[in-house]
Amino acid sequence: MTASRRHFIALAASAAALTASPAAAAGRTYKSQREDDRVLFELCRLKQRDYVDGGTNCVYRRQSGGKDAVIRVDGQKVRCQSEFQCKRIK
């Protein structure tokens, strides 16, 4: 093997070792400035139906637990939908 070829192989190996090393700079995570203004939703499923005072209360259980969502509908013959996307409580 000639000297120039050995020199080239050594140079290529050192260049490959330098490019494969871990990054020396600290990383940054992007955070939107309007992230706190977003309205978050979660799944609410029908828990029970109450017929009171000429209307219907549809009680929904939240996916994350917490306080149940109650929707009041005027009319006793109204069917409650089985699930919907309700606003998440912070």
DRENGU-974666 format. One record per residue: residue number from 1; x, y, z of N, C-alpha, C, O, CB in turn; residue in three letters. Coordinates in nm, 3 decimals, padded with zeros to 5 digits. Glycine has a CB too. Example, Ala and Ser with C-alpha at 12.3 -4.5 7.8 and 13.67 -1.06 7.14 Angstrom:
2
{i=1; nX=01.319; nY=-00.569; nZ=00.780; caX=01.230; caY=-00.450; caZ=00.780; cX=01.320; cY=-00.330; cZ=00.780; oX=01.424; oY=-00.332; oZ=00.846; cbX=01.131; cbY=-00.447; cbZ=00.905; aa=Ala}
{i=2; nX=01.285; nY=-00.225; nZ=00.708; caX=01.367; caY=-00.106; caZ=00.714; cX=01.290; cY=00.003; cZ=00.787; oX=01.341; oY=00.114; oZ=00.804; cbX=01.408; cbY=-00.060; cbZ=00.572; aa=Ser}
//
This chain:
90
{i=1; nX=00.084; nY=-00.116; nZ=00.000; caX=00.000; caY=00.000; caZ=00.000; cX=00.090; cY=00.125; cZ=00.000; oX=00.191; oY=00.129; oZ=00.072; cbX=-00.097; cbY=-00.002; cbZ=00.122; aa=Met}
{i=2; nX=00.057; nY=00.220; nZ=-00.076; caX=00.140; caY=00.339; caZ=-00.086; cX=00.114; cY=00.432; cZ=00.032; oX=00.012; oY=00.421; oZ=00.100; cbX=00.113; cbY=00.412; cbZ=-00.219; aa=Thr}
{i=3; nX=00.206; nY=00.522; nZ=00.054; caX=00.197; caY=00.614; caZ=00.168; cX=00.079; cY=00.710; cZ=00.153; oX=00.012; oY=00.742; oZ=00.251; cbX=00.328; cbY=00.694; cbZ=00.183; aa=Ala}
{i=4; nX=00.055; nY=00.755; nZ=00.032; caX=-00.057; caY=00.849; caZ=00.012; cX=-00.192; cY=00.780; cZ=00.036; oX=-00.286; oY=00.842; oZ=00.086; cbX=-00.053; cbY=00.908; cbZ=-00.131; aa=Ser}
{i=5; nX=-00.198; nY=00.653; nZ=00.000; caX=-00.324; caY=00.581; caZ=00.023; cX=-00.345; cY=00.557; cZ=00.172; oX=-00.458; oY=00.571; oZ=00.219; cbX=-00.323; cbY=00.446; cbZ=-00.052; aa=Arg}
{i=6; nX=-00.242; nY=00.522; nZ=00.249; caX=-00.254; caY=00.505; caZ=00.394; cX=-00.291; cY=00.637; cZ=00.460; oX=-00.371; oY=00.641; oZ=00.553; cbX=-00.123; cbY=00.451; cbZ=00.453; aa=Arg}
{i=7; nX=-00.233; nY=00.744; nZ=00.412; caX=-00.264; caY=00.877; caZ=00.465; cX=-00.412; cY=00.912; cZ=00.440; oX=-00.478; oY=00.966; oZ=00.528; cbX=-00.171; cbY=00.984; cbZ=00.401; aa=His}
{i=8; nX=-00.462; nY=00.881; nZ=00.322; caX=-00.602; caY=00.906; caZ=00.288; cX=-00.695; cY=00.824; cZ=00.376; oX=-00.795; oY=00.878; oZ=00.424; cbX=-00.628; cbY=00.875; cbZ=00.139; aa=Phe}
{i=9; nX=-00.667; nY=00.696; nZ=00.400; caX=-00.751; caY=00.609; caZ=00.482; cX=-00.751; cY=00.657; cZ=00.626; oX=-00.856; oY=00.657; oZ=00.690; cbX=-00.702; cbY=00.464; cbZ=00.475; aa=Ile}
{i=10; nX=-00.636; nY=00.698; nZ=00.677; caX=-00.629; caY=00.750; caZ=00.814; cX=-00.708; cY=00.879; cZ=00.826; oX=-00.777; oY=00.899; oZ=00.926; cbX=-00.483; cbY=00.774; cbZ=00.856; aa=Ala}
{i=11; nX=-00.700; nY=00.966; nZ=00.728; caX=-00.774; caY=01.091; caZ=00.729; cX=-00.925; cY=01.066; cZ=00.722; oX=-01.002; oY=01.132; oZ=00.792; cbX=-00.729; cbY=01.181; cbZ=00.613; aa=Leu}
{i=12; nX=-00.967; nY=00.972; nZ=00.639; caX=-01.110; caY=00.939; caZ=00.627; cX=-01.164; cY=00.877; cZ=00.756; oX=-01.276; oY=00.907; oZ=00.796; cbX=-01.132; cbY=00.842; cbZ=00.508; aa=Ala}
{i=13; nX=-01.086; nY=00.793; nZ=00.821; caX=-01.130; caY=00.730; caZ=00.946; cX=-01.144; cY=00.833; cZ=01.056; oX=-01.238; oY=00.826; oZ=01.135; cbX=-01.032; cbY=00.621; cbZ=00.989; aa=Ala}
{i=14; nX=-01.052; nY=00.929; nZ=01.064; caX=-01.062; caY=01.032; caZ=01.168; cX=-01.179; cY=01.126; cZ=01.141; oX=-01.243; oY=01.173; oZ=01.235; cbX=-00.931; cbY=01.112; cbZ=01.177; aa=Ser}
{i=15; nX=-01.207; nY=01.155; nZ=01.015; caX=-01.322; caY=01.240; caZ=00.981; cX=-01.453; cY=01.169; cZ=01.016; oX=-01.547; oY=01.233; oZ=01.063; cbX=-01.320; cbY=01.277; cbZ=00.830; aa=Ala}
{i=16; nX=-01.459; nY=01.039; nZ=00.992; caX=-01.580; caY=00.963; caZ=01.026; cX=-01.600; cY=00.958; cZ=01.176; oX=-01.714; oY=00.963; oZ=01.223; cbX=-01.573; cbY=00.822; cbZ=00.969; aa=Ala}
{i=17; nX=-01.492; nY=00.949; nZ=01.253; caX=-01.502; caY=00.944; caZ=01.399; cX=-01.549; cY=01.078; cZ=01.453; oX=-01.624; oY=01.082; oZ=01.551; cbX=-01.367; cbY=00.906; cbZ=01.461; aa=Ala}
{i=18; nX=-01.507; nY=01.188; nZ=01.392; caX=-01.549; caY=01.320; caZ=01.439; cX=-01.696; cY=01.347; cZ=01.408; oX=-01.765; oY=01.410; oZ=01.489; cbX=-01.463; cbY=01.428; cbZ=01.375; aa=Leu}
{i=19; nX=-01.745; nY=01.301; nZ=01.294; caX=-01.885; caY=01.327; caZ=01.258; cX=-01.980; cY=01.236; cZ=01.333; oX=-02.098; oY=01.269; oZ=01.345; cbX=-01.905; cbY=01.311; cbZ=01.109; aa=Thr}
{i=20; nX=-01.934; nY=01.122; nZ=01.384; caX=-02.021; caY=01.029; caZ=01.455; cX=-02.027; cY=01.057; cZ=01.604; oX=-02.099; oY=00.987; oZ=01.676; cbX=-01.973; cbY=00.887; cbZ=01.432; aa=Ala}
{i=21; nX=-01.953; nY=01.157; nZ=01.653; caX=-01.954; caY=01.187; caZ=01.797; cX=-02.085; cY=01.254; cZ=01.836; oX=-02.150; oY=01.315; oZ=01.752; cbX=-01.833; cbY=01.277; cbZ=01.834; aa=Ser}
{i=22; nX=-02.124; nY=01.243; nZ=01.963; caX=-02.250; caY=01.305; caZ=02.007; cX=-02.242; cY=01.457; cZ=01.999; oX=-02.134; oY=01.515; oZ=02.002; cbX=-02.284; cbY=01.262; cbZ=02.151; aa=Pro}
{i=23; nX=-02.356; nY=01.519; nZ=01.987; caX=-02.362; caY=01.664; caZ=01.974; cX=-02.314; cY=01.731; cZ=02.101; oX=-02.343; oY=01.685; oZ=02.212; cbX=-02.505; cbY=01.710; cbZ=01.940; aa=Ala}
{i=24; nX=-02.240; nY=01.839; nZ=02.086; caX=-02.184; caY=01.909; caZ=02.201; cX=-02.276; cY=02.022; cZ=02.247; oX=-02.260; oY=02.072; oZ=02.358; cbX=-02.046; cbY=01.964; cbZ=02.166; aa=Ala}
{i=25; nX=-02.370; nY=02.063; nZ=02.165; caX=-02.457; caY=02.175; caZ=02.200; cX=-02.581; cY=02.125; cZ=02.274; oX=-02.628; oY=02.013; oZ=02.252; cbX=-02.498; cbY=02.253; cbZ=02.074; aa=Ala}
{i=26; nX=-02.634; nY=02.210; nZ=02.361; caX=-02.756; caY=02.177; caZ=02.434; cX=-02.876; cY=02.194; cZ=02.342; oX=-02.880; oY=02.286; oZ=02.261; cbX=-02.771; cbY=02.265; cbZ=02.560; aa=Ala}
{i=27; nX=-02.975; nY=02.106; nZ=02.356; caX=-03.093; caY=02.114; caZ=02.273; cX=-03.199; cY=02.206; cZ=02.333; oX=-03.198; oY=02.231; oZ=02.453; cbX=-03.151; cbY=01.976; cbZ=02.251; aa=Gly}
{i=28; nX=-03.287; nY=02.254; nZ=02.250; caX=-03.397; caY=02.338; caZ=02.295; cX=-03.528; cY=02.275; cZ=02.253; oX=-03.537; oY=02.215; oZ=02.146; cbX=-03.385; cbY=02.482; cbZ=02.239; aa=Arg}
{i=29; nX=-03.628; nY=02.288; nZ=02.337; caX=-03.761; caY=02.238; caZ=02.306; cX=-03.850; cY=02.356; cZ=02.268; oX=-03.852; oY=02.457; oZ=02.339; cbX=-03.822; cbY=02.158; cbZ=02.426; aa=Thr}
{i=30; nX=-03.921; nY=02.343; nZ=02.158; caX=-04.010; caY=02.450; caZ=02.112; cX=-04.136; cY=02.452; cZ=02.195; oX=-04.199; oY=02.349; oZ=02.215; cbX=-04.044; cbY=02.432; cbZ=01.964; aa=Tyr}
{i=31; nX=-04.172; nY=02.568; nZ=02.244; caX=-04.298; caY=02.586; caZ=02.315; cX=-04.370; cY=02.705; cZ=02.254; oX=-04.316; oY=02.816; oZ=02.249; cbX=-04.275; cbY=02.606; cbZ=02.469; aa=Lys}
{i=32; nX=-04.491; nY=02.680; nZ=02.209; caX=-04.569; caY=02.786; caZ=02.147; cX=-04.606; cY=02.890; cZ=02.251; oX=-04.633; oY=02.857; oZ=02.367; cbX=-04.696; cbY=02.728; cbZ=02.082; aa=Ser}
{i=33; nX=-04.608; nY=03.016; nZ=02.211; caX=-04.645; caY=03.123; caZ=02.304; cX=-04.795; cY=03.123; cZ=02.331; oX=-04.839; oY=03.172; oZ=02.435; cbX=-04.603; cbY=03.259; cbZ=02.248; aa=Gln}
{i=34; nX=-04.873; nY=03.067; nZ=02.240; caX=-05.018; caY=03.064; caZ=02.256; cX=-05.067; cY=02.929; cZ=02.307; oX=-05.186; oY=02.900; oZ=02.297; cbX=-05.086; cbY=03.097; cbZ=02.124; aa=Arg}
{i=35; nX=-04.979; nY=02.848; nZ=02.361; caX=-05.018; caY=02.714; caZ=02.405; cX=-05.117; cY=02.720; cZ=02.520; oX=-05.205; oY=02.634; oZ=02.530; cbX=-04.895; cbY=02.635; cbZ=02.446; aa=Glu}
{i=36; nX=-05.105; nY=02.818; nZ=02.607; caX=-05.193; caY=02.829; caZ=02.722; cX=-05.332; cY=02.878; cZ=02.684; oX=-05.427; oY=02.862; oZ=02.762; cbX=-05.133; cbY=02.921; cbZ=02.826; aa=Asp}
{i=37; nX=-05.347; nY=02.938; nZ=02.566; caX=-05.477; caY=02.991; caZ=02.522; cX=-05.564; cY=02.886; cZ=02.456; oX=-05.683; oY=02.909; oZ=02.433; cbX=-05.455; cbY=03.106; cbZ=02.427; aa=Asp}
{i=38; nX=-05.507; nY=02.770; nZ=02.423; caX=-05.583; caY=02.666; caZ=02.354; cX=-05.689; cY=02.607; cZ=02.446; oX=-05.669; oY=02.595; oZ=02.566; cbX=-05.491; cbY=02.555; cbZ=02.303; aa=Arg}
{i=39; nX=-05.802; nY=02.572; nZ=02.388; caX=-05.907; caY=02.503; caZ=02.460; cX=-05.887; cY=02.353; cZ=02.440; oX=-05.886; oY=02.305; oZ=02.326; cbX=-06.050; cbY=02.548; cbZ=02.413; aa=Val}
{i=40; nX=-05.870; nY=02.281; nZ=02.548; caX=-05.848; caY=02.137; caZ=02.540; cX=-05.979; cY=02.062; cZ=02.560; oX=-06.064; oY=02.104; oZ=02.639; cbX=-05.743; cbY=02.091; cbZ=02.644; aa=Leu}
{i=41; nX=-05.995; nY=01.953; nZ=02.488; caX=-06.117; caY=01.873; caZ=02.497; cX=-06.085; cY=01.732; cZ=02.544; oX=-05.972; oY=01.685; oZ=02.528; cbX=-06.188; cbY=01.870; cbZ=02.362; aa=Phe}
{i=42; nX=-06.184; nY=01.667; nZ=02.601; caX=-06.173; caY=01.527; caZ=02.640; cX=-06.306; cY=01.458; cZ=02.612; oX=-06.406; oY=01.524; oZ=02.587; cbX=-06.133; cbY=01.514; cbZ=02.789; aa=Glu}
{i=43; nX=-06.306; nY=01.328; nZ=02.616; caX=-06.425; caY=01.250; caZ=02.586; cX=-06.514; cY=01.241; cZ=02.709; oX=-06.467; oY=01.207; oZ=02.817; cbX=-06.386; cbY=01.109; cbZ=02.537; aa=Leu}
{i=44; nX=-06.642; nY=01.273; nZ=02.693; caX=-06.741; caY=01.259; caZ=02.800; cX=-06.844; cY=01.156; cZ=02.755; oX=-06.900; oY=01.167; oZ=02.646; cbX=-06.810; cbY=01.397; cbZ=02.834; aa=Cys}
{i=45; nX=-06.869; nY=01.056; nZ=02.840; caX=-06.964; caY=00.948; caZ=02.808; cX=-07.084; cY=00.957; cZ=02.900; oX=-07.073; oY=00.996; oZ=03.016; cbX=-06.896; cbY=00.810; cbZ=02.821; aa=Arg}
{i=46; nX=-07.198; nY=00.921; nZ=02.846; caX=-07.324; caY=00.928; caZ=02.920; cX=-07.320; cY=00.837; cZ=03.042; oX=-07.289; oY=00.718; oZ=03.032; cbX=-07.442; cbY=00.890; cbZ=02.830; aa=Leu}
{i=47; nX=-07.350; nY=00.895; nZ=03.157; caX=-07.349; caY=00.821; caZ=03.283; cX=-07.492; cY=00.788; cZ=03.325; oX=-07.523; oY=00.674; oZ=03.360; cbX=-07.278; cbY=00.902; cbZ=03.393; aa=Lys}
{i=48; nX=-07.578; nY=00.890; nZ=03.322; caX=-07.719; caY=00.867; caZ=03.359; cX=-07.807; cY=00.976; cZ=03.301; oX=-07.760; oY=01.081; oZ=03.258; cbX=-07.734; cbY=00.861; cbZ=03.512; aa=Gln}
{i=49; nX=-07.936; nY=00.947; nZ=03.301; caX=-08.040; caY=01.036; caZ=03.251; cX=-08.138; cY=01.061; cZ=03.365; oX=-08.190; oY=00.965; oZ=03.422; cbX=-08.112; cbY=00.976; cbZ=03.126; aa=Arg}
{i=50; nX=-08.164; nY=01.185; nZ=03.398; caX=-08.260; caY=01.219; caZ=03.504; cX=-08.373; cY=01.301; cZ=03.443; oX=-08.350; oY=01.401; oZ=03.375; cbX=-08.191; cbY=01.297; cbZ=03.620; aa=Asp}
{i=51; nX=-08.496; nY=01.257; nZ=03.469; caX=-08.613; caY=01.331; caZ=03.423; cX=-08.666; cY=01.412; cZ=03.540; oX=-08.721; oY=01.356; oZ=03.635; cbX=-08.723; cbY=01.234; cbZ=03.366; aa=Tyr}
{i=52; nX=-08.650; nY=01.544; nZ=03.534; caX=-08.693; caY=01.632; caZ=03.644; cX=-08.758; cY=01.758; cZ=03.590; oX=-08.714; oY=01.813; oZ=03.489; cbX=-08.573; cbY=01.668; cbZ=03.733; aa=Val}
{i=53; nX=-08.862; nY=01.805; nZ=03.658; caX=-08.928; caY=01.934; caZ=03.631; cX=-08.956; cY=01.960; cZ=03.483; oX=-08.927; oY=02.068; oZ=03.434; cbX=-08.843; cbY=02.046; cbZ=03.684; aa=Asp}
{i=54; nX=-09.010; nY=01.865; nZ=03.414; caX=-09.047; caY=01.883; caZ=03.274; cX=-08.928; cY=01.887; cZ=03.180; oX=-08.941; oY=01.934; oZ=03.067; cbX=-09.126; cbY=02.007; cbZ=03.259; aa=Gly}
{i=55; nX=-08.813; nY=01.840; nZ=03.224; caX=-08.694; caY=01.841; caZ=03.139; cX=-08.608; cY=01.719; cZ=03.165; oX=-08.646; oY=01.630; oZ=03.242; cbX=-08.612; cbY=01.969; cbZ=03.163; aa=Gly}
{i=56; nX=-08.496; nY=01.715; nZ=03.102; caX=-08.405; caY=01.602; caZ=03.115; cX=-08.265; cY=01.654; cZ=03.148; oX=-08.215; oY=01.747; oZ=03.084; cbX=-08.402; cbY=01.517; cbZ=02.984; aa=Thr}
{i=57; nX=-08.204; nY=01.594; nZ=03.248; caX=-08.064; caY=01.622; caZ=03.279; cX=-07.981; cY=01.505; cZ=03.227; oX=-08.002; oY=01.391; oZ=03.267; cbX=-08.041; cbY=01.644; cbZ=03.433; aa=Asn}
{i=58; nX=-07.889; nY=01.534; nZ=03.138; caX=-07.797; caY=01.433; caZ=03.088; cX=-07.666; cY=01.449; cZ=03.163; oX=-07.601; oY=01.553; oZ=03.154; cbX=-07.776; cbY=01.445; cbZ=02.932; aa=Cys}
{i=59; nX=-07.627; nY=01.347; nZ=03.237; caX=-07.506; caY=01.352; caZ=03.318; cX=-07.399; cY=01.271; cZ=03.247; oX=-07.420; oY=01.154; oZ=03.214; cbX=-07.531; cbY=01.298; cbZ=03.464; aa=Val}
{i=60; nX=-07.283; nY=01.333; nZ=03.225; caX=-07.172; caY=01.270; caZ=03.152; cX=-07.050; cY=01.257; cZ=03.241; oX=-07.017; oY=01.348; oZ=03.316; cbX=-07.138; cbY=01.351; cbZ=03.027; aa=Tyr}
{i=61; nX=-06.983; nY=01.142; nZ=03.233; caX=-06.860; caY=01.117; caZ=03.307; cX=-06.743; cY=01.157; cZ=03.218; oX=-06.737; oY=01.120; oZ=03.101; cbX=-06.848; cbY=00.967; cbZ=03.350; aa=Arg}
{i=62; nX=-06.649; nY=01.233; nZ=03.276; caX=-06.531; caY=01.278; caZ=03.202; cX=-06.428; cY=01.166; cZ=03.190; oX=-06.418; oY=01.080; oZ=03.277; cbX=-06.469; cbY=01.399; cbZ=03.271; aa=Arg}
{i=63; nX=-06.353; nY=01.168; nZ=03.083; caX=-06.251; caY=01.067; caZ=03.059; cX=-06.141; cY=01.074; cZ=03.164; oX=-06.088; oY=00.971; oZ=03.204; cbX=-06.191; cbY=01.085; cbZ=02.919; aa=Gln}
{i=64; nX=-06.106; nY=01.193; nZ=03.209; caX=-05.997; caY=01.210; caZ=03.304; cX=-06.046; cY=01.206; cZ=03.449; oX=-05.968; oY=01.232; oZ=03.541; cbX=-05.926; cbY=01.340; cbZ=03.278; aa=Ser}
{i=65; nX=-06.172; nY=01.176; nZ=03.469; caX=-06.229; caY=01.180; caZ=03.605; cX=-06.274; cY=01.322; cZ=03.633; oX=-06.306; oY=01.397; oZ=03.541; cbX=-06.126; cbY=01.133; cbZ=03.711; aa=Gly}
{i=66; nX=-06.277; nY=01.359; nZ=03.760; caX=-06.316; caY=01.496; caZ=03.793; cX=-06.467; cY=01.512; cZ=03.797; oX=-06.542; oY=01.414; oZ=03.801; cbX=-06.256; cbY=01.593; cbZ=03.695; aa=Gly}
{i=67; nX=-06.510; nY=01.636; nZ=03.794; caX=-06.651; caY=01.671; caZ=03.805; cX=-06.728; cY=01.630; cZ=03.679; oX=-06.682; oY=01.652; oZ=03.567; cbX=-06.668; cbY=01.821; cbZ=03.830; aa=Lys}
{i=68; nX=-06.846; nY=01.569; nZ=03.700; caX=-06.929; caY=01.527; caZ=03.587; cX=-06.985; cY=01.648; cZ=03.513; oX=-07.009; oY=01.753; oZ=03.574; cbX=-07.043; cbY=01.436; cbZ=03.635; aa=Asp}
{i=69; nX=-07.005; nY=01.634; nZ=03.384; caX=-07.065; caY=01.739; caZ=03.302; cX=-07.216; cY=01.712; cZ=03.295; oX=-07.258; oY=01.600; oZ=03.267; cbX=-07.002; cbY=01.743; cbZ=03.158; aa=Ala}
{i=70; nX=-07.295; nY=01.815; nZ=03.321; caX=-07.441; caY=01.802; caZ=03.319; cX=-07.496; cY=01.896; cZ=03.212; oX=-07.463; oY=02.014; oZ=03.208; cbX=-07.503; cbY=01.835; cbZ=03.459; aa=Val}
{i=71; nX=-07.581; nY=01.841; nZ=03.126; caX=-07.648; caY=01.920; caZ=03.023; cX=-07.797; cY=01.911; cZ=03.046; oX=-07.853; oY=01.802; oZ=03.054; cbX=-07.610; cbY=01.871; cbZ=02.879; aa=Ile}
{i=72; nX=-07.861; nY=02.026; nZ=03.058; caX=-08.005; caY=02.034; caZ=03.083; cX=-08.077; cY=02.055; cZ=02.951; oX=-08.044; oY=02.146; oZ=02.876; cbX=-08.039; cbY=02.149; cbZ=03.183; aa=Arg}
{i=73; nX=-08.176; nY=01.970; nZ=02.924; caX=-08.255; caY=01.978; caZ=02.801; cX=-08.401; cY=01.994; cZ=02.841; oX=-08.452; oY=01.916; oZ=02.921; cbX=-08.235; cbY=01.852; cbZ=02.710; aa=Val}
{i=74; nX=-08.468; nY=02.096; nZ=02.786; caX=-08.610; caY=02.117; caZ=02.814; cX=-08.691; cY=02.022; cZ=02.728; oX=-08.694; oY=02.036; oZ=02.606; cbX=-08.652; cbY=02.265; cbZ=02.788; aa=Asp}
{i=75; nX=-08.756; nY=01.928; nZ=02.791; caX=-08.834; caY=01.828; caZ=02.721; cX=-08.800; cY=01.689; cZ=02.772; oX=-08.683; oY=01.654; oZ=02.787; cbX=-08.811; cbY=01.836; cbZ=02.569; aa=Gly}
{i=76; nX=-08.906; nY=01.610; nZ=02.800; caX=-08.882; caY=01.479; caZ=02.858; cX=-08.861; cY=01.371; cZ=02.752; oX=-08.814; oY=01.262; oZ=02.784; cbX=-08.997; cbY=01.441; cbZ=02.946; aa=Gln}
{i=77; nX=-08.895; nY=01.399; nZ=02.629; caX=-08.883; caY=01.296; caZ=02.526; cX=-08.754; cY=01.309; cZ=02.446; oX=-08.740; oY=01.251; oZ=02.338; cbX=-09.001; cbY=01.304; cbZ=02.431; aa=Lys}
{i=78; nX=-08.659; nY=01.383; nZ=02.500; caX=-08.531; caY=01.403; caZ=02.433; cX=-08.435; cY=01.293; cZ=02.475; oX=-08.421; oY=01.263; oZ=02.593; cbX=-08.473; cbY=01.542; cbZ=02.464; aa=Val}
{i=79; nX=-08.368; nY=01.234; nZ=02.377; caX=-08.267; caY=01.133; caZ=02.408; cX=-08.132; cY=01.201; cZ=02.422; oX=-08.099; oY=01.291; oZ=02.344; cbX=-08.261; cbY=01.022; cbZ=02.298; aa=Arg}
{i=80; nX=-08.055; nY=01.160; nZ=02.521; caX=-07.920; caY=01.213; caZ=02.539; cX=-07.824; cY=01.140; cZ=02.445; oX=-07.836; oY=01.019; oZ=02.426; cbX=-07.873; cbY=01.199; cbZ=02.688; aa=Cys}
{i=81; nX=-07.730; nY=01.214; nZ=02.387; caX=-07.632; caY=01.146; caZ=02.303; cX=-07.537; cY=01.067; cZ=02.391; oX=-07.513; oY=01.104; oZ=02.506; cbX=-07.555; cbY=01.248; cbZ=02.216; aa=Gln}
{i=82; nX=-07.482; nY=00.960; nZ=02.337; caX=-07.403; caY=00.867; caZ=02.418; cX=-07.267; cY=00.924; cZ=02.459; oX=-07.219; oY=00.893; oZ=02.568; cbX=-07.384; cbY=00.738; cbZ=02.343; aa=Ser}
{i=83; nX=-07.206; nY=01.004; nZ=02.376; caX=-07.077; caY=01.064; caZ=02.410; cX=-07.053; cY=01.188; cZ=02.326; oX=-07.112; oY=01.203; oZ=02.219; cbX=-06.962; cbY=00.964; cbZ=02.390; aa=Glu}
{i=84; nX=-06.966; nY=01.277; nZ=02.375; caX=-06.929; caY=01.397; caZ=02.301; cX=-06.796; cY=01.449; cZ=02.354; oX=-06.749; oY=01.404; oZ=02.459; cbX=-07.039; cbY=01.506; cbZ=02.310; aa=Phe}
{i=85; nX=-06.736; nY=01.544; nZ=02.283; caX=-06.612; caY=01.606; caZ=02.326; cX=-06.645; cY=01.728; cZ=02.412; oX=-06.698; oY=01.827; oZ=02.362; cbX=-06.524; cbY=01.647; cbZ=02.204; aa=Gln}
{i=86; nX=-06.614; nY=01.720; nZ=02.541; caX=-06.643; caY=01.830; caZ=02.631; cX=-06.513; cY=01.904; cZ=02.665; oX=-06.404; oY=01.849; oZ=02.651; cbX=-06.714; cbY=01.780; cbZ=02.759; aa=Cys}
{i=87; nX=-06.525; nY=02.029; nZ=02.710; caX=-06.408; caY=02.106; caZ=02.747; cX=-06.344; cY=02.049; cZ=02.871; oX=-06.412; oY=02.010; oZ=02.966; cbX=-06.445; cbY=02.252; cbZ=02.769; aa=Lys}
{i=88; nX=-06.213; nY=02.043; nZ=02.871; caX=-06.138; caY=01.990; caZ=02.985; cX=-06.131; cY=02.096; cZ=03.094; oX=-06.108; oY=02.214; oZ=03.066; cbX=-05.995; cbY=01.947; cbZ=02.942; aa=Arg}
{i=89; nX=-06.150; nY=02.054; nZ=03.217; caX=-06.140; caY=02.144; caZ=03.331; cX=-05.994; cY=02.149; cZ=03.374; oX=-05.930; oY=02.046; oZ=03.390; cbX=-06.231; cbY=02.097; cbZ=03.448; aa=Ile}
{i=90; nX=-05.943; nY=02.269; nZ=03.392; caX=-05.802; caY=02.283; caZ=03.431; cX=-05.781; cY=02.263; cZ=03.577; oX=-05.668; oY=02.271; oZ=03.625; cbX=-05.749; cbY=02.417; cbZ=03.392; aa=Lys}
//
